Amino acid sequence: MRGGAVVRDRLRAVADLAQTLATVRGVESVIEQAASQLRRALDAASVSLVVGERDGVPLRAAAGDDLAKYDNVVDSNSAHDSWRPAAFHAEAGTPSRAPYCDLPQPARPLDDLGTSPAGCDPQIRRERRNLIVVPIVVGGHTVGQFQATRRPDQAAFDAEDLVFAHALAAQVAAAVAHAEQVERLERLAFQDPLTGLANRRAIDERLALAIAGHRRHGGVVSLIVCDVNGLKQLNDEQGHEAGDRLLMDFARLLAEASAELPGSLAARLGGDEFCVLVEEHDADDAVRLAEEVCRRALALPGGQGVACGVASTGDPVGPVTTAQRLFRLADAAQYRAKRAGATMPVVAGRGAAPDVTVRLVEEEPSRYRSGDRRRFRGAAHVDPGQLLMSVLRELEGAEDPGTRLERVAQVTARSLGAQAWRLSYVPSDGQLLHLVGYGTSTAAADAGQLPASLEQRAANLDDYPARAAAVRGGSYTAELGAADNDPTEEAVLVRGGHHGVLAAGVTEPDGGGWLVEVFTGQESAPVHGLGPVLHALLAVAVAGPDHA
């Protein structure tokens, strides 16, 4: 039994590890920092740390002497969230000790890398190294492990070292879980959840940087804006699942085609609207890319091609000093392609002088922005990244789960321009969904109107299958008249005078479930595709302020 001074030092080491890892961003950085601190804390000759994998490559970090030759960790093919964890013989969370590699290692990976029958790396065995292997466990799932070695001239690891190593591993696991959650939220902020492409927030930031570089160095910046033809008709005739397939097929096409111009960024702006930002390539290259996209889009199942517009600082379009001007030029070119039913792109600045596209932007801005033209591209859609940032700001200072969930509902409804929202709860052992809170738009409140959808104070989930699935961690959307609507939810829309609903749920550790429903009107932003976004926001709210 070690003395009090050693115990205090170890408690301090655990606290120092937790404090240090709390300030580190990114899973890779977490494990790099953790490896060096684990080595110092355990007085080890070497430490090797592996957590899951990314892009098919295990995330590894090492600290100490010649660590590469002592790394005998293998990854399996089982998946947990975005990680593919290592596989172990032992139950999750069970550390093991193998003095001089002469004892079995129950927590070793299942796969054999040609190690000795005693179960450790031959190099470790030759050097008579003392070894411990400790799993990294997140949410009851083993997502990795670390192994620490001591040389023969050091004291062998003992049972108290194992307990200490397990405490250190718990801090690493907590830091990995937090870093992974932050990365997931960052992906949500800059990635379209349906297609996996960059979103409007990402393209806005990248385009602003590109135009700033153009002003300083004169490099060519080009923008291609595309609108998928026939999406609404496909949704109406075959349902949103068919529409989603078309959007995902086009997104894959766009990503593959844009990869031919290294450094290009393909993005979904919202709804049926996409774009590609091209930097450091000639304007002709961007035009050829747009032509290829148009040709390939004609062959997509269920599609009717795309309308594409191109604008480039390398063409005679006048000075381009802001990202907004290039966006408007490309958008106006796309608008002309759409109006003309063109199967090939319209290119700003390449028409007969004076160029119609440039004139449309410069001489008739009021007509372009309104009337027979929708609002500026993407403005009618909710940007998931912007919604995320707005919700996180509103959650600051709120600790009660109910309050945090209400704030998510309020911000989401406000961002959509919705008519109403409601928050409901179902106990872990019940089927009755109880209304907890609700809100209405300012117009409805001023008129003293309460939508019929808010009058129902309790609902039996047996009668509402879409809600039953959502409240257990799912999501759904419905727009009035869509072919794939759940009939019971369609009736709610009709009764309440709503045009659409966005709903998502989240479960608590005790098994209870929360459901947020946001009801939209004709003038509200579209809800389709936002279900996973709302679900992620609810998960952040339930996790509490320490995880937001």
RANOR-V125766 format. One line per field, one symbol per residue. phi: phi as a letter, one per 30 degrees, with the letter a starting at -180 (. if undefined). psi: psi as a letter, one per 20 degrees, with the letter a starting at -180 (. if undefined). burial: # if it has 16 or more other C-alpha atoms within 10 Angstrom, else .. A space follows every 50 residues. Layout:
phi=???
psi=???
burial=???
This chain:
phi=.dddddddddddddddddddddcccjdeddddddeddddddchcdabbbb bhabhicedbbbbkchdedcdccbcccdcbhcccddcbdddeicdbbbdh iccdcdcddddcciddedjbdedddddhddbbbbdccbhicdclabbbbb dedcdddbdddddddddddddddddddddddddddddddbbdddciddcd ddddddddddddddddciddbbbccbbddidddddddbjddddddddddd ddedddddddcejdbcbcdkhccbabccbhbdedddddddddddddddcd dicbibcbbbbbddcdcidccbddddddddddddedddddidcbdccdic cdddddddddddcbdddddbidbdeeeiddcddedddeddddddddiccd eddddddeddddddddiddabbcbbbddcbbcdcdcaaabdedddddicc eedcdddabdddcbdddedddcjcaabbbeiddcddedddddddddicca bcbabaccedjdbcbcbccccdcdddcejcedddeddddddddjddcd
psi=pqrhgggghhghgggggggghhipppgghghghhghhggghjlqhqpppp obrpkjpqoqqqpaplhhijokpqqajqqocjqoqqqqhrqpjorrpnpj kiqqnijqqhqpkkrrhikrphggghjlqppqppqoppkipoiarqpqqq rhjqpqqahhhggghhgghhhggghggghhgghghhhhhjpphgiirqah gghgghhghghghghgijqppqpppqppqjggggghhirhggggggghgh ggggggghiinpiqopqphqcjprrpppqkqqhhghghghggggghhhjp pirkaqpqqppqiirmjrpniqhhghghghghghghhghikqiqqpppij rqppphgghhghhlhhhhiadjprrppihiqpohghgghgghghipiphp gggghhhggggggghilrhrqqprqprhjrjoopphrrqrrgghghikpo qhiihoiqppihinhghghgikjarqqqppiqhjqphhhghggghikqhr ppqqrqqrhiiqqqppppprahirqqipiighggghhhhgghhrhii.
burial=.........#..##..##..##.##.##.##################### ###....#######..#..######.......######.#.######### #...######........####.##..###########..########## #....##....#.###.###############..#.############## ###...#..###.#....#############..##...##.###.##### #####.##..#..####################..##.######..#... .##############.#..#..#.##############...######### .....######......##.......##.######.##..##..#..... ##.########################....##########......... #.##....#.#....###.###########.#.###..##.##..##### ########...##########..####################.#..#
